[in-house]
Amino acid sequence: MTIEPKAYKLKNHIQNYKWGAKGKNAFIPKLLGIKNEEKPYAELWIGAHPKLSSEIFIDNIYYQLNSIIENFPNEILGKTVAEKFDGKLPFLLKVLSAKKALSIQTHPNKEEAERLNKLYPEYYSDNNHKPEIAVALDYLKAMVGFRPLENIEDNLTNYPQLAEFIGKNDILEFKKEKSTENLKKLFSVLMQQAGNKSKLEITITSIKDKIEKSNNITEDEKLFIDLYTQYGVDIGVLVLFFLNVVKLNAGEGIFTPAGIPHAYIEGNIVECMANSDNVIRAGLTTKFKDVNELLKILTYKSGKPEIIGKAITGNIVRYDVSISEFILDKIEIPKGDNISINNQNKIEIILVIKGEIEIKNETLFKGDSCIIPGLLSNYNIKTKVKTLLFRVFIP
């Protein structure tokens, strides 16, 4: 087998998690042009993670991408990438389609990931960190990071049931001094109370009754009811009052580094992350919850999250958060146009969301993806119709 300096088409695989969109309007089957089998289509993985590696088309045969990289690291990754990242693809690209809220979660940093993988490999399957960028394809509703401290105080005042659930002494201490340390104490008490199911049920039911009797329901209260409808008596329903609720329009992005609490609620996104599947969960899920590790790892920074995405040309919006594993570009190319890219002999992945492109020897349609191997130092993207694509490359 010989790796040549050309584009290689990928075959990618789907995770059918319960929170994924299903039915005739499910996003991922429409993107891929495949038969919709009336099951949830949650995530399309594009990369070389051993849990669900893409396949690469070489000499009319599909091979596991992670195996091909292992055997041809310099040719596929490029020599500098292979040396820097120990012969592994450093990023993972996904299309995520959520109809139901994902778990309240955070991701470990590299040191914490190594520790968790060593101690609990059955729950933390790799030793890598997972900083990630999410870019809305149509829209995204999500909970991300702690609200401004004054906003959290308002919620504790407006919902005395919540304050009673946590405890008066901790509430008074927080109101007296709204500090990061007191937020940590407050949130830790909240999460540790999750095991008291009867008290949790009384609190959630009481807040639900109050909302349903109101004549002027807020957006947060509508979300509270939605989360309760989806997950019932779950601590994640109360976490809502501590986290920012953000709504992204198409093309807007958010970055969640290690330690930031978050939960995607609804929408279709392109997501790019370091090559990891490490998730520490604590609510809104039937999967393994690890409250103690979550509390230990969380970053208790408060305030509104930054919306990212900077136009660097008329065609390209760049999502660059100064991490070593990847940069993500959203590229819109008019009909009949073309762009030239120098990839500096580093691997890239291209994903077509709309339209049709030609790269070297390959034609890619909506839903198709390919790798640009490190052997190929520069290439042109040509379009026959107006096209939207995402490009992942390494700084």
KEKE-3310 file (N, C-alpha, C; in steps of 0.2 Angstrom, whole numbers, plus 5000, padded with zeros to 4 digits):
npx = (5004:5003:5003:4997:4999:4986:4968:4958:4943:4932:4923:4911:4904:4889:4883:4870:4863:4851:4847:4847:4841:4826:4815:4806:4812:4825:4841:4854:4853:4847:4857:4867:4860:4854:4844:4831:4829:4820:4826:4836:4847:4861:4876:4888:4903:4919:4934:4948:4946:4948:4936:4926:4931:4933:4933:4944:4946:4956:4963:4952:4947:4940:4948:4952:4954:4961:4970:4977:4984:4992:5000:5006:5011:5019:5016:5002:4998:5008:5025:5029:5017:5015:5026:5024:5012:5013:5011:4997:4981:4976:4964:4945:4931:4914:4897:4883:4867:4854:4839:4834:4839:4857:4868:4872:4888:4906:4923:4939:4956:4972:4981:4972:4964:4973:4975:4961:4959:4968:4964:4950:4947:4936:4926:4932:4939:4950:4966:4966:4963:4949:4946:4933:4925:4909:4899:4885:4874:4861:4854:4858:4853:4859:4866:4879:4893:4894:4882:4882:4886:4876:4865:4863:4860:4848:4840:4840:4833:4821:4816:4812:4811:4822:4833:4830:4832:4846:4851:4850:4861:4872:4867:4865:4878:4883:4876:4880:4894:4897:4907:4919:4924:4913:4903:4907:4906:4892:4887:4893:4886:4873:4874:4878:4867:4859:4858:4848:4833:4820:4819:4824:4814:4803:4807:4809:4796:4788:4794:4790:4776:4774:4778:4769:4757:4759:4756:4765:4777:4794:4808:4818:4810:4801:4811:4814:4803:4803:4815:4811:4800:4807:4817:4812:4813:4827:4843:4849:4839:4838:4851:4850:4847:4859:4867:4872:4860:4862:4859:4863:4864:4865:4881:4887:4898:4904:4916:4921:4932:4942:4934:4923:4906:4893:4879:4872:4856:4847:4847:4857:4874:4891:4905:4920:4935:4948:4956:4946:4935:4931:4921:4913:4900:4885:4871:4855:4855:4855:4867:4883:4886:4897:4899:4907:4920:4917:4914:4926:4934:4928:4928:4925:4921:4912:4899:4894:4896:4908:4904:4910:4920:4927:4927:4939:4941:4930:4925:4928:4925:4933:4937:4946:4954:4966:4973:4983:4979:4969:4962:4947:4938:4924:4919:4912:4908:4906:4896:4905:4917:4934:4946:4962:4973:4986:4992:5003:5010:5003:4990:4973:4955:4940:4924:4908:4894:4884:4881:4894:4910:4926:4942:4958:4958:4946:4928:4916:4901:4886:4887:4898:4915:4933:4950:4965:4980:4996:5006:5002:5005:4999:4983:4968:4951:4937:4921:4905:4893:4885:4893:4894:4906:4916:4932:4945:4961:4978:4987)
npy = (4994:5011:5028:5042:5059:5065:5069:5059:5050:5048:5036:5038:5035:5033:5038:5032:5039:5041:5054:5060:5067:5061:5054:5061:5073:5072:5077:5072:5060:5066:5075:5065:5059:5046:5032:5034:5027:5028:5029:5037:5049:5054:5058:5061:5054:5060:5055:5048:5041:5028:5022:5024:5024:5033:5027:5025:5027:5018:5012:5007:5000:5000:5005:5005:5021:5025:5014:5015:5027:5023:5015:5023:5035:5047:5050:5052:5060:5070:5074:5083:5084:5071:5069:5078:5074:5061:5051:5051:5056:5072:5078:5077:5077:5081:5079:5085:5082:5087:5083:5081:5086:5085:5078:5086:5091:5091:5092:5084:5091:5088:5082:5078:5069:5059:5054:5050:5040:5031:5027:5024:5016:5010:5020:5031:5032:5035:5044:5058:5076:5086:5099:5109:5115:5122:5124:5132:5125:5127:5132:5133:5129:5130:5126:5134:5137:5146:5157:5175:5181:5189:5186:5173:5175:5181:5171:5162:5170:5172:5159:5152:5139:5132:5138:5134:5120:5120:5126:5137:5143:5142:5149:5162:5165:5166:5176:5187:5188:5188:5178:5168:5157:5156:5153:5140:5133:5134:5128:5115:5110:5110:5100:5089:5086:5079:5066:5064:5059:5061:5074:5081:5078:5085:5098:5101:5098:5107:5120:5118:5118:5131:5138:5134:5139:5152:5168:5173:5167:5164:5163:5154:5147:5140:5132:5125:5117:5110:5102:5095:5088:5079:5073:5071:5070:5076:5081:5089:5097:5108:5113:5121:5134:5139:5140:5148:5151:5150:5155:5151:5157:5152:5148:5155:5152:5143:5140:5127:5125:5114:5110:5118:5119:5112:5109:5104:5108:5108:5107:5108:5105:5108:5101:5102:5095:5090:5074:5064:5056:5059:5062:5069:5067:5073:5074:5075:5063:5045:5038:5034:5044:5055:5064:5069:5069:5078:5090:5092:5095:5106:5123:5138:5150:5164:5172:5179:5168:5169:5172:5165:5166:5172:5183:5181:5182:5186:5174:5165:5160:5160:5149:5150:5146:5146:5133:5119:5108:5110:5120:5127:5131:5139:5138:5147:5145:5153:5148:5140:5146:5145:5141:5142:5132:5131:5118:5116:5104:5096:5086:5088:5089:5089:5093:5093:5102:5108:5108:5105:5099:5099:5092:5090:5074:5070:5071:5078:5078:5084:5080:5072:5069:5071:5067:5077:5072:5073:5072:5080:5096:5107:5113:5114:5120:5117:5123:5118:5122:5133:5132:5126:5122:5114:5115:5107:5110:5110:5121)
npz = (5000:4996:5001:4994:4988:4989:4990:5002:5003:5016:5026:5038:5055:5065:5081:5091:5102:5115:5116:5104:5088:5080:5068:5054:5051:5056:5057:5054:5046:5034:5031:5027:5017:5019:5023:5034:5049:5059:5072:5085:5079:5084:5085:5073:5070:5065:5062:5071:5083:5094:5099:5089:5075:5059:5042:5029:5012:5002:4987:4982:4994:5010:5025:5043:5049:5060:5061:5049:5051:5061:5055:5044:5049:5047:5033:5033:5044:5043:5046:5056:5064:5067:5075:5086:5091:5095:5085:5083:5077:5082:5084:5085:5074:5074:5069:5078:5084:5093:5101:5113:5129:5133:5145:5161:5162:5162:5156:5159:5162:5154:5164:5173:5166:5163:5176:5179:5169:5172:5185:5183:5171:5165:5164:5160:5145:5138:5139:5137:5136:5133:5126:5118:5103:5098:5085:5078:5066:5062:5074:5091:5107:5124:5140:5148:5157:5173:5179:5180:5196:5203:5196:5200:5213:5212:5208:5219:5227:5221:5220:5233:5237:5231:5238:5251:5249:5247:5259:5273:5279:5270:5260:5265:5268:5255:5250:5257:5254:5238:5231:5221:5229:5238:5229:5224:5236:5238:5226:5227:5238:5234:5223:5230:5238:5229:5231:5241:5238:5241:5246:5235:5226:5232:5231:5217:5212:5219:5214:5201:5202:5206:5195:5185:5190:5187:5178:5170:5162:5162:5150:5156:5165:5156:5151:5162:5164:5153:5154:5166:5161:5152:5160:5173:5191:5194:5198:5189:5184:5193:5192:5181:5186:5190:5179:5164:5151:5134:5117:5101:5085:5067:5063:5074:5088:5102:5115:5125:5137:5148:5163:5163:5166:5157:5146:5131:5124:5114:5096:5080:5077:5072:5079:5086:5094:5105:5103:5111:5122:5135:5147:5161:5171:5179:5180:5172:5164:5161:5162:5169:5183:5191:5203:5213:5207:5197:5204:5209:5198:5192:5185:5193:5187:5184:5174:5158:5144:5130:5113:5099:5084:5070:5056:5043:5030:5016:5014:5024:5040:5056:5069:5082:5096:5102:5105:5104:5097:5086:5073:5068:5053:5045:5029:5016:4999:4984:4969:4956:4960:4967:4980:4986:4996:5008:5017:5024:5025:5035:5042:5037:5039:5029:5028:5020:5021:5013:4996:4983:4980:4972:4975:4971:4966:4970:4971:4981:4989:4997:5015:5013:5017:5019:5021:5020:5017:5026:5016:5005:5001:4996:4990:4979:4981:4972:4966:4960:4963:4975:4990:5007:5019:5032:5038:5046:5054:5059:5070)
capx = (5000:5006:4999:4999:4998:4979:4962:4955:4937:4930:4916:4910:4899:4884:4881:4863:4862:4844:4845:4848:4835:4824:4809:4807:4816:4831:4846:4860:4851:4846:4864:4871:4856:4853:4837:4830:4826:4816:4830:4839:4853:4864:4882:4892:4910:4924:4941:4952:4946:4947:4930:4922:4935:4931:4936:4948:4945:4962:4964:4945:4945:4940:4952:4951:4958:4966:4975:4981:4988:4997:5005:5009:5010:5022:5012:4995:4998:5014:5030:5029:5011:5016:5031:5021:5006:5014:5008:4990:4977:4975:4957:4940:4926:4908:4890:4879:4860:4851:4832:4833:4845:4862:4870:4876:4895:4912:4929:4945:4962:4976:4983:4966:4962:4977:4973:4955:4960:4972:4960:4943:4947:4929:4922:4936:4942:4957:4970:4967:4959:4944:4943:4929:4921:4903:4896:4878:4872:4855:4853:4859:4852:4864:4868:4886:4896:4890:4879:4884:4884:4870:4859:4862:4857:4841:4836:4839:4828:4814:4814:4814:4812:4829:4837:4829:4835:4853:4852:4850:4868:4876:4864:4867:4886:4884:4873:4885:4900:4897:4914:4920:4924:4906:4899:4910:4903:4885:4886:4894:4881:4867:4875:4879:4861:4856:4856:4842:4828:4813:4819:4824:4807:4798:4809:4807:4789:4786:4795:4786:4769:4774:4779:4763:4752:4761:4753:4770:4782:4800:4811:4821:4805:4799:4816:4814:4797:4805:4819:4807:4797:4812:4821:4809:4816:4834:4847:4851:4834:4840:4857:4848:4847:4866:4871:4870:4857:4864:4856:4867:4862:4869:4888:4890:4901:4906:4921:4921:4938:4942:4932:4917:4900:4889:4874:4868:4849:4843:4850:4862:4880:4897:4908:4927:4938:4954:4953:4945:4928:4931:4915:4912:4893:4882:4864:4851:4857:4855:4874:4887:4887:4903:4898:4913:4925:4914:4915:4934:4937:4925:4931:4920:4921:4905:4899:4892:4901:4910:4902:4917:4919:4930:4928:4945:4940:4923:4922:4930:4925:4938:4936:4953:4955:4973:4975:4988:4976:4965:4958:4941:4936:4918:4920:4907:4911:4901:4896:4910:4923:4938:4950:4968:4975:4992:4991:5010:5011:4999:4984:4967:4949:4935:4917:4904:4887:4879:4884:4898:4917:4932:4948:4962:4955:4939:4922:4913:4894:4883:4888:4904:4921:4939:4956:4970:4986:5002:5010:4999:5007:4994:4977:4962:4944:4933:4914:4901:4887:4886:4895:4896:4910:4920:4939:4949:4968:4982:4991)
capy = (5000:5017:5034:5047:5066:5067:5068:5052:5051:5045:5033:5039:5031:5037:5036:5033:5040:5043:5062:5062:5069:5056:5056:5062:5079:5071:5081:5068:5056:5071:5077:5060:5056:5039:5030:5036:5021:5029:5029:5043:5050:5059:5061:5058:5055:5060:5055:5041:5039:5020:5020:5024:5027:5033:5022:5029:5023:5017:5007:5004:4996:5004:5003:5009:5027:5024:5009:5018:5032:5020:5012:5028:5042:5053:5051:5054:5066:5075:5073:5088:5082:5064:5069:5082:5071:5054:5047:5051:5062:5076:5081:5073:5082:5078:5083:5083:5083:5085:5084:5081:5089:5081:5078:5091:5088:5094:5088:5085:5094:5083:5079:5075:5064:5054:5051:5046:5035:5026:5024:5021:5015:5008:5026:5036:5027:5038:5049:5064:5081:5087:5106:5108:5121:5120:5129:5131:5124:5131:5135:5129:5131:5126:5129:5135:5141:5149:5164:5181:5179:5193:5182:5167:5177:5183:5165:5160:5174:5171:5152:5150:5131:5131:5141:5129:5114:5120:5127:5144:5146:5143:5155:5169:5167:5168:5183:5191:5189:5184:5176:5162:5152:5154:5149:5133:5130:5133:5123:5108:5108:5108:5093:5083:5085:5075:5059:5065:5059:5064:5081:5083:5078:5090:5104:5101:5098:5114:5125:5116:5120:5138:5140:5132:5144:5159:5170:5176:5162:5166:5158:5149:5143:5136:5127:5121:5113:5105:5098:5091:5083:5075:5069:5070:5072:5075:5087:5094:5102:5113:5116:5127:5141:5141:5140:5153:5148:5153:5153:5153:5157:5148:5151:5157:5146:5143:5136:5125:5122:5110:5112:5122:5115:5114:5104:5106:5107:5107:5110:5105:5109:5105:5101:5100:5094:5086:5067:5061:5055:5059:5066:5069:5068:5074:5076:5074:5057:5038:5036:5035:5050:5056:5071:5071:5071:5084:5096:5093:5098:5112:5130:5141:5156:5166:5177:5177:5165:5173:5170:5165:5166:5179:5183:5182:5184:5186:5167:5161:5162:5155:5148:5149:5147:5145:5127:5116:5102:5111:5127:5126:5136:5138:5141:5147:5147:5154:5144:5141:5149:5141:5143:5138:5131:5128:5115:5116:5097:5094:5083:5092:5086:5093:5091:5097:5103:5110:5109:5100:5102:5095:5092:5085:5068:5068:5075:5078:5080:5086:5075:5069:5071:5068:5069:5079:5070:5078:5072:5085:5102:5113:5110:5119:5118:5120:5122:5119:5126:5137:5127:5127:5117:5115:5113:5107:5110:5110:5127)
capz = (5000:4996:5002:4989:4989:4986:4995:5003:5006:5023:5028:5045:5058:5069:5088:5091:5109:5116:5116:5097:5084:5076:5064:5047:5050:5059:5053:5051:5039:5029:5029:5023:5012:5020:5025:5041:5052:5065:5078:5087:5076:5089:5083:5067:5072:5059:5065:5072:5090:5093:5100:5083:5070:5052:5038:5024:5006:4998:4982:4982:5000:5016:5030:5049:5049:5066:5059:5043:5054:5065:5050:5040:5053:5043:5027:5034:5048:5042:5050:5062:5068:5070:5081:5091:5095:5096:5080:5083:5075:5088:5085:5082:5072:5075:5068:5084:5083:5099:5102:5120:5133:5135:5152:5164:5161:5161:5154:5163:5158:5152:5170:5177:5161:5164:5182:5179:5165:5176:5191:5181:5164:5162:5163:5156:5141:5136:5144:5134:5138:5128:5125:5112:5100:5095:5080:5076:5059:5062:5080:5097:5114:5128:5146:5148:5163:5179:5178:5184:5203:5205:5193:5204:5219:5211:5207:5225:5230:5217:5221:5240:5238:5230:5244:5257:5247:5248:5266:5274:5281:5264:5256:5269:5267:5248:5248:5261:5250:5232:5228:5218:5234:5241:5224:5225:5242:5236:5221:5230:5243:5229:5220:5235:5240:5224:5234:5245:5233:5243:5247:5228:5223:5235:5229:5210:5212:5222:5209:5195:5204:5206:5188:5182:5192:5185:5172:5166:5163:5159:5146:5160:5168:5151:5150:5168:5163:5147:5157:5170:5156:5149:5165:5179:5197:5192:5200:5183:5183:5197:5190:5177:5190:5191:5173:5158:5145:5128:5111:5096:5078:5063:5062:5080:5091:5109:5117:5132:5140:5154:5170:5162:5166:5151:5143:5125:5125:5107:5090:5076:5077:5071:5085:5085:5100:5105:5101:5117:5124:5142:5150:5168:5171:5185:5180:5165:5161:5164:5161:5175:5186:5195:5206:5217:5202:5193:5209:5210:5192:5189:5186:5196:5184:5182:5169:5151:5139:5124:5107:5095:5076:5067:5049:5041:5023:5014:5013:5029:5048:5059:5077:5085:5103:5104:5108:5100:5093:5080:5072:5064:5049:5041:5023:5011:4992:4978:4963:4951:4963:4970:4984:4986:5003:5009:5023:5028:5026:5040:5040:5037:5037:5026:5029:5016:5024:5008:4989:4980:4978:4969:4978:4967:4962:4973:4971:4988:4989:5004:5019:5012:5020:5016:5024:5016:5021:5026:5010:5001:5004:4995:4986:4978:4982:4967:4967:4955:4966:4981:4995:5014:5022:5037:5038:5053:5053:5065:5070)
cpx = (5004:5001:5002:4997:4991:4974:4960:4948:4936:4923:4916:4904:4895:4883:4874:4861:4854:4842:4845:4841:4833:4817:4811:4812:4823:4837:4852:4858:4850:4853:4868:4867:4855:4846:4837:4826:4822:4820:4833:4846:4857:4871:4885:4899:4915:4931:4944:4952:4944:4940:4925:4926:4932:4935:4939:4948:4952:4962:4957:4943:4945:4944:4951:4956:4963:4972:4980:4986:4994:5002:5009:5008:5013:5018:5006:4995:5003:5019:5030:5023:5012:5021:5028:5016:5007:5011:5001:4987:4975:4968:4952:4934:4920:4902:4886:4872:4856:4844:4830:4840:4850:4864:4873:4883:4900:4918:4935:4951:4966:4978:4977:4964:4966:4976:4967:4955:4963:4968:4953:4943:4940:4925:4925:4941:4949:4960:4971:4962:4954:4941:4939:4926:4915:4901:4890:4877:4866:4854:4856:4857:4856:4864:4876:4889:4892:4888:4882:4881:4877:4864:4858:4858:4850:4837:4835:4834:4821:4812:4816:4815:4819:4834:4836:4832:4843:4855:4853:4857:4872:4873:4866:4874:4887:4882:4877:4891:4899:4904:4914:4920:4917:4902:4901:4906:4895:4883:4887:4889:4875:4868:4876:4872:4857:4854:4850:4836:4822:4813:4820:4818:4802:4800:4807:4800:4786:4787:4791:4779:4769:4774:4772:4757:4753:4758:4759:4777:4788:4803:4815:4816:4802:4804:4816:4808:4799:4810:4816:4803:4801:4815:4818:4813:4824:4838:4849:4845:4835:4846:4855:4848:4854:4870:4868:4866:4859:4860:4860:4863:4867:4876:4891:4893:4903:4911:4921:4928:4937:4939:4925:4911:4896:4884:4871:4861:4846:4847:4855:4868:4886:4901:4915:4931:4944:4951:4952:4937:4927:4926:4914:4905:4890:4874:4861:4854:4856:4862:4877:4888:4893:4903:4904:4919:4923:4916:4922:4937:4934:4929:4925:4920:4914:4905:4896:4897:4902:4907:4908:4915:4921:4930:4935:4946:4932:4920:4923:4928:4929:4936:4942:4953:4961:4975:4979:4985:4973:4963:4952:4939:4929:4919:4914:4910:4906:4901:4901:4916:4928:4943:4957:4971:4982:4992:4998:5012:5008:4992:4978:4961:4944:4929:4912:4897:4882:4884:4889:4905:4921:4938:4953:4958:4948:4934:4918:4906:4892:4884:4894:4910:4927:4945:4961:4976:4992:5006:5008:5000:5002:4989:4972:4956:4940:4926:4910:4894:4889:4887:4896:4900:4914:4927:4942:4957:4971:4986:4998)
cpy = (5006:5023:5039:5054:5068:5067:5061:5053:5046:5042:5034:5036:5036:5034:5037:5034:5042:5050:5064:5063:5062:5058:5059:5069:5078:5073:5077:5063:5060:5073:5072:5057:5048:5038:5031:5030:5022:5028:5035:5043:5056:5062:5057:5059:5055:5061:5048:5039:5031:5018:5020:5027:5027:5028:5027:5024:5023:5011:5003:4999:5001:5001:5008:5015:5027:5019:5011:5023:5029:5017:5017:5035:5048:5055:5054:5060:5072:5074:5077:5086:5075:5064:5073:5078:5063:5049:5046:5057:5066:5078:5076:5078:5078:5083:5080:5086:5082:5087:5084:5083:5083:5082:5084:5088:5093:5090:5090:5088:5087:5079:5075:5069:5058:5050:5047:5040:5029:5023:5021:5021:5013:5014:5031:5033:5029:5042:5056:5069:5082:5094:5105:5115:5118:5126:5128:5130:5128:5135:5130:5132:5127:5130:5129:5139:5144:5156:5169:5180:5183:5189:5176:5169:5179:5176:5162:5164:5172:5164:5150:5143:5129:5133:5136:5122:5114:5121:5134:5147:5147:5149:5162:5170:5169:5175:5189:5193:5185:5183:5169:5156:5150:5151:5142:5130:5128:5128:5116:5106:5106:5101:5087:5081:5080:5068:5059:5065:5062:5071:5084:5084:5084:5097:5106:5102:5105:5120:5124:5119:5128:5141:5139:5136:5151:5161:5173:5172:5164:5161:5152:5145:5138:5130:5122:5115:5107:5100:5093:5085:5078:5070:5068:5073:5071:5082:5092:5099:5109:5117:5122:5133:5143:5143:5145:5149:5153:5150:5155:5152:5153:5152:5154:5151:5148:5138:5134:5121:5117:5113:5117:5118:5117:5108:5107:5104:5105:5110:5106:5109:5105:5106:5098:5100:5090:5079:5063:5060:5055:5064:5064:5071:5069:5075:5075:5068:5050:5035:5037:5042:5050:5063:5073:5073:5078:5091:5097:5097:5104:5118:5134:5149:5158:5171:5174:5174:5169:5169:5170:5164:5172:5178:5185:5184:5185:5179:5163:5164:5157:5155:5145:5151:5146:5139:5123:5111:5104:5118:5124:5132:5134:5142:5141:5149:5147:5149:5146:5144:5143:5144:5139:5138:5128:5125:5114:5108:5094:5091:5088:5087:5091:5090:5096:5097:5104:5110:5104:5103:5097:5097:5087:5080:5067:5073:5073:5081:5082:5079:5071:5072:5068:5070:5072:5077:5074:5078:5078:5092:5108:5110:5116:5116:5121:5118:5122:5122:5129:5132:5129:5121:5119:5112:5113:5106:5111:5117:5125)
cpz = (5000:4997:4997:4991:4986:4992:4996:5006:5012:5023:5036:5048:5063:5076:5089:5099:5109:5115:5108:5093:5080:5072:5057:5046:5054:5054:5050:5045:5033:5026:5024:5018:5013:5023:5032:5044:5058:5072:5079:5083:5080:5087:5077:5069:5065:5062:5066:5079:5090:5095:5094:5077:5063:5048:5032:5017:5002:4993:4982:4988:5005:5022:5036:5048:5054:5064:5054:5046:5058:5060:5046:5043:5049:5037:5028:5038:5046:5047:5057:5067:5071:5076:5087:5095:5095:5091:5080:5080:5081:5089:5083:5080:5072:5072:5074:5083:5089:5099:5109:5124:5134:5142:5154:5165:5161:5158:5158:5158:5157:5158:5173:5172:5162:5171:5182:5175:5168:5182:5188:5174:5161:5161:5159:5152:5138:5141:5142:5137:5132:5127:5118:5110:5097:5091:5077:5069:5058:5068:5086:5103:5119:5135:5147:5153:5168:5177:5182:5191:5205:5202:5197:5210:5218:5211:5214:5229:5227:5218:5228:5241:5236:5235:5250:5255:5249:5256:5268:5276:5275:5260:5259:5267:5260:5247:5252:5257:5244:5229:5225:5223:5237:5235:5224:5230:5241:5232:5223:5234:5239:5226:5225:5238:5235:5227:5238:5240:5235:5244:5240:5225:5225:5232:5222:5209:5214:5217:5203:5196:5203:5199:5184:5184:5190:5179:5167:5166:5159:5154:5150:5163:5163:5150:5156:5167:5158:5150:5162:5166:5154:5154:5172:5185:5196:5195:5195:5182:5187:5195:5185:5180:5191:5184:5168:5153:5139:5122:5105:5089:5073:5062:5068:5084:5098:5111:5124:5134:5146:5160:5169:5162:5160:5150:5137:5126:5119:5102:5086:5076:5074:5077:5084:5092:5100:5105:5108:5118:5131:5144:5157:5169:5178:5185:5173:5161:5165:5165:5168:5177:5191:5198:5209:5212:5198:5198:5210:5204:5190:5190:5188:5194:5182:5177:5162:5147:5133:5118:5102:5088:5073:5060:5047:5034:5022:5014:5020:5036:5051:5067:5079:5092:5106:5108:5102:5095:5086:5080:5067:5060:5046:5035:5018:5004:4987:4973:4958:4953:4965:4975:4985:4994:5003:5016:5027:5029:5033:5038:5041:5036:5034:5026:5025:5019:5018:5001:4987:4978:4975:4973:4975:4963:4965:4972:4978:4987:4997:5009:5019:5016:5018:5021:5018:5020:5021:5020:5005:5004:5002:4990:4984:4979:4977:4968:4961:4957:4972:4987:5002:5016:5028:5036:5044:5051:5059:5065:5069)
residu = (MET:THR:ILE:GLU:PRO:LYS:ALA:TYR:LYS:LEU:LYS:ASN:HIS:ILE:GLN:ASN:TYR:LYS:TRP:GLY:ALA:LYS:GLY:LYS:ASN:ALA:PHE:ILE:PRO:LYS:LEU:LEU:GLY:ILE:LYS:ASN:GLU:GLU:LYS:PRO:TYR:ALA:GLU:LEU:TRP:ILE:GLY:ALA:HIS:PRO:LYS:LEU:SER:SER:GLU:ILE:PHE:ILE:ASP:ASN:ILE:TYR:TYR:GLN:LEU:ASN:SER:ILE:ILE:GLU:ASN:PHE:PRO:ASN:GLU:ILE:LEU:GLY:LYS:THR:VAL:ALA:GLU:LYS:PHE:ASP:GLY:LYS:LEU:PRO:PHE:LEU:LEU:LYS:VAL:LEU:SER:ALA:LYS:LYS:ALA:LEU:SER:ILE:GLN:THR:HIS:PRO:ASN:LYS:GLU:GLU:ALA:GLU:ARG:LEU:ASN:LYS:LEU:TYR:PRO:GLU:TYR:TYR:SER:ASP:ASN:ASN:HIS:LYS:PRO:GLU:ILE:ALA:VAL:ALA:LEU:ASP:TYR:LEU:LYS:ALA:MET:VAL:GLY:PHE:ARG:PRO:LEU:GLU:ASN:ILE:GLU:ASP:ASN:LEU:THR:ASN:TYR:PRO:GLN:LEU:ALA:GLU:PHE:ILE:GLY:LYS:ASN:ASP:ILE:LEU:GLU:PHE:LYS:LYS:GLU:LYS:SER:THR:GLU:ASN:LEU:LYS:LYS:LEU:PHE:SER:VAL:LEU:MET:GLN:GLN:ALA:GLY:ASN:LYS:SER:LYS:LEU:GLU:ILE:THR:ILE:THR:SER:ILE:LYS:ASP:LYS:ILE:GLU:LYS:SER:ASN:ASN:ILE:THR:GLU:ASP:GLU:LYS:LEU:PHE:ILE:ASP:LEU:TYR:THR:GLN:TYR:GLY:VAL:ASP:ILE:GLY:VAL:LEU:VAL:LEU:PHE:PHE:LEU:ASN:VAL:VAL:LYS:LEU:ASN:ALA:GLY:GLU:GLY:ILE:PHE:THR:PRO:ALA:GLY:ILE:PRO:HIS:ALA:TYR:ILE:GLU:GLY:ASN:ILE:VAL:GLU:CYS:MET:ALA:ASN:SER:ASP:ASN:VAL:ILE:ARG:ALA:GLY:LEU:THR:THR:LYS:PHE:LYS:ASP:VAL:ASN:GLU:LEU:LEU:LYS:ILE:LEU:THR:TYR:LYS:SER:GLY:LYS:PRO:GLU:ILE:ILE:GLY:LYS:ALA:ILE:THR:GLY:ASN:ILE:VAL:ARG:TYR:ASP:VAL:SER:ILE:SER:GLU:PHE:ILE:LEU:ASP:LYS:ILE:GLU:ILE:PRO:LYS:GLY:ASP:ASN:ILE:SER:ILE:ASN:ASN:GLN:ASN:LYS:ILE:GLU:ILE:ILE:LEU:VAL:ILE:LYS:GLY:GLU:ILE:GLU:ILE:LYS:ASN:GLU:THR:LEU:PHE:LYS:GLY:ASP:SER:CYS:ILE:ILE:PRO:GLY:LEU:LEU:SER:ASN:TYR:ASN:ILE:LYS:THR:LYS:VAL:LYS:THR:LEU:LEU:PHE:ARG:VAL:PHE:ILE:PRO)
# end
